[in-house]
Amino acid sequence: MQPDTQKMVIMGIITAPHGVRGQMKVKIFCERVQDLIAYGSLSLEDGTALTLQIKGFNKGLAICSAASVSDRNAAEALKGSALYLERDKLPECDDGEIYQADLLGMQVCSSDGTLLGEVIGLHDFGAGEIVEIQLPEHNKTEMLPYYPPFLKQVNIKARQIILDVQDAQEPEKDHEGETHK
C-alpha cells in the first residue's frame, strides 16, 4: 500500500550505495542526525518499510543499512528514493517553530495583501532559505527569499505567509546608474 505523501514528511533521500553489503548513503533532512532513526521505520514511496541503522558518516551523508537491503544491487535500486515518516509521529514544534512540510500549500501574500501564490517547496542553496511558489492561474513558479527582512509573518492557523518582496524584485543600480538584477 502506498503512503499518503500529503501526510508524510521526507526525512532523507538515498543518494547512492556504499560498499558491497547493501549499505546506502543518505542525505538527511532532519535537524539532528539521530532523528532519522528515532521514530521507527521509514517508508519508501511505494509503501515499502525500511528500518535503518546509522553505521557512520561520509562527506556529510549518513551511511545506513537496512535488514531488507543485503547487497549493492539492492542499494543501487533505491538510489534517489525518498524516506518518508508519517507526520503525526513527529513531536509538536516549540513556539515559533514549524516543520517545513507544514508550509507546503500555504498562501503567500505581499505586505499589502496581494496574493503571490502557494508554497510548493523550500530550498537552501547556501545564501538563505528560498520559498518556491506556484503563481496563481499560471503554470509558472517563482522563488522568493524566505528570511528576514523579507519574511514578515508566518500565520500557521490562517495558513498564510507574508513576504515583503518589493525590495527583492527591484533591480539594483550601481554608482553609474546601470541596472543589475
Secondary structure, DSSP 4 states (H G I P E B T S, - for coil): ----GGGEEEEEEEEEEETTTTEEEEEE-SSSTTHHHHTS-EE-TTS-EE-EEEEEEETTEEEEEETTB-SHHHHHHTTT-EEEEEGGGSPPPPTT---HHHHTT-EEEETTS-EEEEEEEEEE-SSSEEEEEEPTTSS-EEEEE-STTTEEEEETTTTEEEE--HHHHSPEE-TT--EE-
